[in-house]
Amino acid sequence: MTSRLVIGLMSGTSADAVDAALIETDGEALVRLIAAAERPYLPEERARIRNAAKRARTFEAPVADAAILEAERMLTLAHADAVRMLPDWEQAELIGFHGATVAHRPDLGWTWQIGDAGLLASALNRPVVHDFRSADVAAGGQGAPLAPGFHRAITAHLPRPMGVLNIGGVANLTWFADHAWGAFDTGPGNALLDDWVAAHNAGTRDWNGALAASGRVRDDVLAALLDHPWFDQPGPKSLDRDDFSIRPVHGLPLADGAATLTAFTAEAVALSLRLLPVPLSRLLVCGGGRRNPALMQALAMRTGVEVEAVETEGLDGDSLEAQAFAWLAARVADGKPTSWPETTGVASPVSGGQRVDP
């Protein structure tokens, strides 16, 4: 199998930064992280991305207007900045470019990630693999999550049953038993909590879980949040970032709202674990949520399993999803599957992604 140097880029639904990773990979078991970087979005950039998402979710199909196109150009140039922050980035022969999801509607047969692959390829003079999700959705899959195959590769040596929980704007779980695996979104990740804090002009997130730790979980509001048919559906299944809202917590004090939304994310994971064919003994957590002690504590309490950040296994949780898209780009280059029936519900494995040369 061919080993190559590949850059992966990820801008999640939290819209806080672009993560970049340079890895050596064969698109299979070999994954060696060489360098990682983060290019934070400026407040005005984040606002443009959120506005683009707000507009996109009003459409019945992806048709970019001027505001979305301007956000796409800005986002693409920010991704180019992130690549240039990587030491020795010029050694990479390929770039995996996820873009930013502005609307995800597999129920309507489409998913929309903005990002100008042609502009990025020209700016960096490297081939770019992009549009990872559309082929899966076109084939009847959910188009998400896409990191599970990568999660399987990097945890193949670990005892089963266990899971990898990625907590970005939306949370998703990849679970592994001895002879089975699967993946699905569990519910909101950081998105609702971020929106709640921003709505109170208290910043962009609950830093270190301080607000949640000082608040009280309102069990009646939590029950209302959990009273949704989503949580009874087995995987594979996927969410748009805004499928849930902060309306149920309106009227609560800031800290109590933060505590309740944090409990909501954790309890949604706990409910998801009950849908699995085998009980998990361990969850490795990646994504920004692992940096929130209140959320990590809530996860451990509500799931009853061992909950640890992926760093306990020597992995870089900040760049893990970016590494995943480098790994996926390598698979696209070799014509290998990037999604499976167990992970997206597609009828048979699909090799998604499109290549654009400079």
PADO-689304 format. One record per residue (C-alpha): residue in one letter; x negated, y negated, z. Coordinates in steps of 0.25 Angstrom, whole numbers, plus 5000, padded with zeros to 4 digits. Layout:
BEGIN
<node a; <X; Y; Z>>
...
// end
This chain:
BEGIN
<node m; <5000; 5000; 5000>>
<node t; <4995; 4986; 4996>>
<node s; <4991; 4977; 5008>>
<node r; <4992; 4962; 5005>>
<node l; <4991; 4949; 5012>>
<node v; <5005; 4943; 5013>>
<node i; <5011; 4930; 5019>>
<node g; <5024; 4931; 5026>>
<node l; <5033; 4919; 5029>>
<node m; <5045; 4918; 5037>>
<node s; <5055; 4906; 5041>>
<node g; <5066; 4912; 5050>>
<node t; <5080; 4907; 5053>>
<node s; <5074; 4899; 5065>>
<node a; <5068; 4890; 5055>>
<node d; <5057; 4886; 5064>>
<node a; <5045; 4889; 5056>>
<node v; <5038; 4897; 5045>>
<node d; <5030; 4909; 5049>>
<node a; <5019; 4914; 5040>>
<node a; <5011; 4927; 5041>>
<node l; <5000; 4932; 5033>>
<node i; <4999; 4948; 5034>>
<node e; <4992; 4959; 5027>>
<node t; <5002; 4970; 5024>>
<node d; <5006; 4981; 5015>>
<node g; <5021; 4979; 5017>>
<node e; <5021; 4992; 5025>>
<node a; <5014; 4995; 5038>>
<node l; <5002; 4985; 5036>>
<node v; <5005; 4971; 5042>>
<node r; <4993; 4963; 5047>>
<node l; <4995; 4949; 5051>>
<node i; <4984; 4940; 5047>>
<node a; <4990; 4926; 5050>>
<node a; <5002; 4919; 5054>>
<node a; <5007; 4905; 5054>>
<node e; <5020; 4897; 5058>>
<node r; <5024; 4884; 5051>>
<node p; <5035; 4877; 5059>>
<node y; <5046; 4870; 5052>>
<node l; <5047; 4855; 5055>>
<node p; <5060; 4851; 5061>>
<node e; <5065; 4845; 5048>>
<node e; <5061; 4858; 5040>>
<node r; <5068; 4866; 5050>>
<node a; <5080; 4857; 5049>>
<node r; <5080; 4859; 5033>>
<node i; <5080; 4874; 5034>>
<node r; <5091; 4874; 5044>>
<node n; <5099; 4865; 5035>>
<node a; <5096; 4873; 5023>>
<node a; <5101; 4885; 5031>>
<node k; <5114; 4878; 5035>>
<node r; <5117; 4874; 5021>>
<node a; <5113; 4888; 5015>>
<node r; <5123; 4895; 5025>>
<node t; <5135; 4886; 5019>>
<node f; <5132; 4892; 5005>>
<node e; <5139; 4905; 4999>>
<node a; <5126; 4908; 4991>>
<node p; <5112; 4903; 4991>>
<node v; <5111; 4890; 4983>>
<node a; <5101; 4880; 4988>>
<node d; <5104; 4865; 4989>>
<node a; <5094; 4854; 4989>>
<node a; <5093; 4854; 5004>>
<node i; <5090; 4869; 5004>>
<node l; <5080; 4868; 4993>>
<node e; <5073; 4857; 5001>>
<node a; <5073; 4866; 5013>>
<node e; <5068; 4877; 5005>>
<node r; <5056; 4869; 4999>>
<node m; <5052; 4864; 5013>>
<node l; <5053; 4878; 5019>>
<node t; <5044; 4884; 5008>>
<node l; <5034; 4873; 5010>>
<node a; <5034; 4876; 5025>>
<node h; <5031; 4891; 5021>>
<node a; <5019; 4887; 5013>>
<node d; <5014; 4879; 5025>>
<node a; <5015; 4891; 5033>>
<node v; <5008; 4900; 5023>>
<node r; <4996; 4890; 5023>>
<node m; <4995; 4890; 5038>>
<node l; <4991; 4905; 5037>>
<node p; <4976; 4907; 5037>>
<node d; <4971; 4914; 5024>>
<node w; <4985; 4913; 5018>>
<node e; <4979; 4912; 5004>>
<node q; <4975; 4927; 5006>>
<node a; <4990; 4931; 5005>>
<node e; <4995; 4937; 4992>>
<node l; <5009; 4936; 4995>>
<node i; <5019; 4928; 5003>>
<node g; <5032; 4933; 5009>>
<node f; <5042; 4921; 5010>>
<node h; <5055; 4923; 5017>>
<node g; <5060; 4909; 5017>>
<node a; <5071; 4904; 5026>>
<node t; <5084; 4910; 5027>>
<node v; <5095; 4899; 5026>>
<node a; <5107; 4909; 5024>>
<node h; <5108; 4924; 5026>>
<node r; <5122; 4929; 5020>>
<node p; <5120; 4944; 5017>>
<node d; <5135; 4945; 5019>>
<node l; <5136; 4937; 5006>>
<node g; <5125; 4943; 4999>>
<node w; <5114; 4933; 5001>>
<node t; <5103; 4928; 5010>>
<node w; <5095; 4915; 5008>>
<node q; <5081; 4911; 5011>>
<node i; <5076; 4898; 5006>>
<node g; <5061; 4897; 5002>>
<node d; <5055; 4894; 4989>>
<node a; <5046; 4906; 4986>>
<node g; <5041; 4899; 4973>>
<node l; <5037; 4887; 4980>>
<node l; <5030; 4895; 4991>>
<node a; <5022; 4903; 4980>>
<node s; <5018; 4891; 4973>>
<node a; <5013; 4884; 4985>>
<node l; <5005; 4895; 4990>>
<node n; <5001; 4902; 4977>>
<node r; <5006; 4915; 4982>>
<node p; <5017; 4925; 4978>>
<node v; <5029; 4924; 4987>>
<node v; <5039; 4935; 4991>>
<node h; <5053; 4929; 4995>>
<node d; <5068; 4932; 4995>>
<node f; <5066; 4944; 5004>>
<node r; <5081; 4945; 5007>>
<node s; <5089; 4944; 4995>>
<node a; <5087; 4957; 4989>>
<node d; <5091; 4964; 5001>>
<node v; <5104; 4956; 5002>>
<node a; <5107; 4958; 4988>>
<node a; <5106; 4973; 4990>>
<node g; <5116; 4973; 5001>>
<node g; <5106; 4971; 5013>>
<node q; <5106; 4960; 5024>>
<node g; <5093; 4954; 5019>>
<node a; <5089; 4953; 5034>>
<node p; <5081; 4956; 5042>>
<node l; <5069; 4958; 5033>>
<node a; <5058; 4960; 5043>>
<node p; <5062; 4974; 5048>>
<node g; <5052; 4982; 5038>>
<node f; <5041; 4973; 5043>>
<node h; <5045; 4976; 5058>>
<node r; <5045; 4991; 5055>>
<node a; <5031; 4990; 5049>>
<node i; <5025; 4982; 5061>>
<node t; <5031; 4991; 5072>>
<node a; <5029; 5004; 5065>>
<node h; <5019; 5008; 5076>>
<node l; <5029; 5005; 5088>>
<node p; <5037; 5015; 5095>>
<node r; <5052; 5015; 5091>>
<node p; <5063; 5012; 5094>>
<node m; <5060; 4997; 5094>>
<node g; <5064; 4984; 5087>>
<node v; <5058; 4971; 5081>>
<node l; <5067; 4959; 5084>>
<node n; <5065; 4947; 5076>>
<node i; <5071; 4934; 5083>>
<node g; <5071; 4923; 5073>>
<node g; <5084; 4914; 5070>>
<node v; <5091; 4928; 5069>>
<node a; <5086; 4940; 5076>>
<node n; <5084; 4953; 5069>>
<node l; <5080; 4967; 5074>>
<node t; <5072; 4978; 5067>>
<node w; <5074; 4991; 5075>>
<node f; <5066; 5004; 5074>>
<node a; <5069; 5018; 5079>>
<node d; <5061; 5031; 5076>>
<node h; <5067; 5034; 5063>>
<node a; <5076; 5021; 5060>>
<node w; <5076; 5006; 5059>>
<node g; <5084; 4995; 5056>>
<node a; <5086; 4980; 5057>>
<node f; <5096; 4969; 5058>>
<node d; <5098; 4955; 5063>>
<node t; <5103; 4955; 5078>>
<node g; <5109; 4941; 5079>>
<node p; <5104; 4927; 5081>>
<node g; <5089; 4925; 5085>>
<node n; <5084; 4911; 5089>>
<node a; <5094; 4904; 5079>>
<node l; <5105; 4901; 5089>>
<node l; <5096; 4897; 5100>>
<node d; <5088; 4888; 5091>>
<node d; <5101; 4882; 5086>>
<node w; <5106; 4880; 5100>>
<node v; <5094; 4873; 5105>>
<node a; <5093; 4864; 5093>>
<node a; <5108; 4860; 5094>>
<node h; <5104; 4855; 5108>>
<node n; <5092; 4847; 5102>>
<node a; <5084; 4855; 5112>>
<node g; <5074; 4860; 5101>>
<node t; <5074; 4871; 5091>>
<node r; <5073; 4883; 5100>>
<node d; <5074; 4888; 5114>>
<node w; <5059; 4887; 5117>>
<node n; <5054; 4899; 5125>>
<node g; <5068; 4902; 5128>>
<node a; <5068; 4891; 5139>>
<node l; <5083; 4886; 5137>>
<node a; <5088; 4901; 5137>>
<node a; <5080; 4904; 5149>>
<node s; <5087; 4892; 5156>>
<node g; <5101; 4895; 5152>>
<node r; <5112; 4905; 5155>>
<node v; <5117; 4915; 5145>>
<node r; <5132; 4912; 5144>>
<node d; <5138; 4926; 5142>>
<node d; <5151; 4922; 5137>>
<node v; <5145; 4914; 5126>>
<node l; <5135; 4926; 5123>>
<node a; <5147; 4935; 5122>>
<node a; <5153; 4926; 5112>>
<node l; <5140; 4926; 5103>>
<node l; <5139; 4941; 5104>>
<node d; <5154; 4942; 5100>>
<node h; <5151; 4944; 5085>>
<node p; <5152; 4956; 5076>>
<node w; <5138; 4954; 5071>>
<node f; <5133; 4961; 5083>>
<node d; <5141; 4974; 5081>>
<node q; <5136; 4976; 5067>>
<node p; <5125; 4986; 5065>>
<node g; <5112; 4982; 5057>>
<node p; <5108; 4979; 5047>>
<node k; <5114; 4965; 5048>>
<node s; <5108; 4951; 5047>>
<node l; <5112; 4937; 5051>>
<node d; <5111; 4923; 5046>>
<node r; <5105; 4913; 5056>>
<node d; <5118; 4906; 5058>>
<node d; <5127; 4917; 5058>>
<node f; <5128; 4914; 5073>>
<node s; <5130; 4900; 5079>>
<node i; <5128; 4893; 5093>>
<node r; <5142; 4889; 5093>>
<node p; <5146; 4899; 5105>>
<node v; <5135; 4892; 5114>>
<node h; <5140; 4878; 5111>>
<node g; <5143; 4871; 5125>>
<node l; <5133; 4879; 5133>>
<node p; <5121; 4872; 5139>>
<node l; <5109; 4872; 5131>>
<node a; <5102; 4883; 5140>>
<node d; <5114; 4892; 5141>>
<node g; <5116; 4892; 5126>>
<node a; <5101; 4895; 5124>>
<node a; <5102; 4907; 5134>>
<node t; <5115; 4912; 5128>>
<node l; <5110; 4911; 5114>>
<node t; <5097; 4918; 5118>>
<node a; <5105; 4929; 5124>>
<node f; <5113; 4930; 5112>>
<node t; <5101; 4933; 5103>>
<node a; <5096; 4944; 5113>>
<node e; <5110; 4950; 5115>>
<node a; <5112; 4951; 5100>>
<node v; <5099; 4959; 5099>>
<node a; <5104; 4968; 5111>>
<node l; <5117; 4971; 5103>>
<node s; <5109; 4974; 5091>>
<node l; <5101; 4984; 5098>>
<node r; <5113; 4992; 5102>>
<node l; <5117; 4994; 5087>>
<node l; <5104; 5002; 5085>>
<node p; <5104; 5017; 5084>>
<node v; <5092; 5018; 5094>>
<node p; <5089; 5009; 5106>>
<node l; <5076; 5001; 5105>>
<node s; <5066; 5000; 5116>>
<node r; <5059; 4988; 5111>>
<node l; <5060; 4975; 5103>>
<node l; <5049; 4967; 5097>>
<node v; <5053; 4953; 5095>>
<node c; <5048; 4944; 5084>>
<node g; <5052; 4930; 5080>>
<node g; <5054; 4917; 5088>>
<node g; <5063; 4924; 5098>>
<node r; <5052; 4931; 5104>>
<node r; <5047; 4918; 5109>>
<node n; <5059; 4916; 5117>>
<node p; <5057; 4922; 5131>>
<node a; <5072; 4920; 5135>>
<node l; <5076; 4928; 5122>>
<node m; <5066; 4939; 5124>>
<node q; <5071; 4941; 5138>>
<node a; <5085; 4941; 5134>>
<node l; <5082; 4951; 5123>>
<node a; <5075; 4960; 5133>>
<node m; <5087; 4959; 5143>>
<node r; <5098; 4961; 5133>>
<node t; <5092; 4972; 5125>>
<node g; <5085; 4980; 5136>>
<node v; <5073; 4983; 5127>>
<node e; <5059; 4979; 5127>>
<node v; <5058; 4966; 5120>>
<node e; <5044; 4961; 5116>>
<node a; <5038; 4951; 5106>>
<node v; <5031; 4957; 5094>>
<node e; <5018; 4952; 5099>>
<node t; <5018; 4963; 5109>>
<node e; <5015; 4972; 5097>>
<node g; <5004; 4962; 5092>>
<node l; <5014; 4956; 5081>>
<node d; <5015; 4941; 5078>>
<node g; <5030; 4938; 5081>>
<node d; <5029; 4924; 5075>>
<node s; <5025; 4929; 5061>>
<node l; <5031; 4943; 5061>>
<node e; <5043; 4939; 5052>>
<node a; <5033; 4932; 5042>>
<node q; <5024; 4944; 5042>>
<node a; <5037; 4952; 5039>>
<node f; <5039; 4944; 5026>>
<node a; <5025; 4946; 5022>>
<node w; <5027; 4961; 5024>>
<node l; <5039; 4960; 5016>>
<node a; <5033; 4952; 5005>>
<node a; <5022; 4963; 5003>>
<node r; <5033; 4973; 5002>>
<node v; <5040; 4965; 4991>>
<node a; <5027; 4965; 4984>>
<node d; <5027; 4980; 4984>>
<node g; <5041; 4982; 4981>>
<node k; <5044; 4988; 4995>>
<node p; <5057; 4987; 5003>>
<node t; <5059; 4975; 5012>>
<node s; <5073; 4979; 5018>>
<node w; <5079; 4992; 5021>>
<node p; <5093; 4997; 5024>>
<node e; <5090; 4998; 5038>>
<node t; <5086; 4983; 5039>>
<node t; <5095; 4976; 5030>>
<node g; <5106; 4986; 5027>>
<node v; <5102; 4986; 5012>>
<node a; <5106; 4999; 5005>>
<node s; <5091; 5002; 5001>>
<node p; <5078; 4996; 5004>>
<node v; <5076; 4983; 4996>>
<node s; <5063; 4976; 4992>>
<node g; <5067; 4961; 4993>>
<node g; <5059; 4949; 4990>>
<node q; <5055; 4941; 4978>>
<node r; <5041; 4937; 4973>>
<node v; <5037; 4923; 4968>>
<node d; <5023; 4921; 4962>>
<node p; <5017; 4907; 4963>>
// end
